[in-house]
Structures are given as C-alpha cells and as structure tokens.
C-alpha cells in the first residue's frame, strides 16, 4: 500500500481548473498555440525578459504583492 500524495495548488487553483487548462492546451493546433504565444508578446501591458533563475522566487513574490493590491 502506498501513501496517497496530497496535491497542493496555488491560491485560486484546484484540480478542476488544472484539468481545464490542460484540456485547452492539449486541444490546440500548433498554429493556434503559435498565435496565442505571439499575441502575448504583442500585449503592451506586459513585458517579457530574461532573469537569472535564482531571482525567480523573489520576482514571483513581487508579482503576487502587486496583484494583491489590484
């Protein structure tokens, strides 16, 4: 008998939401996926940049703090 693993989801997420997101991406054609990616890069309210991996946890904290103020 094995121990049952407990799933941990970020705030606002649950198993159903994860399943819906997976279904969305698994059902996309390659062209649809490329179009979605390109649209994200064209959004003037967002910025894409490379950062050192070790800074990612701190950046996520800053984004969470910013989102909680909105």
HULIN-V805885 format. One record per pair of residues at least 6 apart in sequence whose ideal C-beta (glycine too) atoms are under 7 Angstrom apart, sorted by the first residue. I is the first residue (numbers start at 1). J is the second residue. If there is no record, write none. Layout:
i:I j:J
i:I j:J
This chain:
i:7 j:15
i:9 j:18
i:40 j:46
i:41 j:48
i:51 j:59
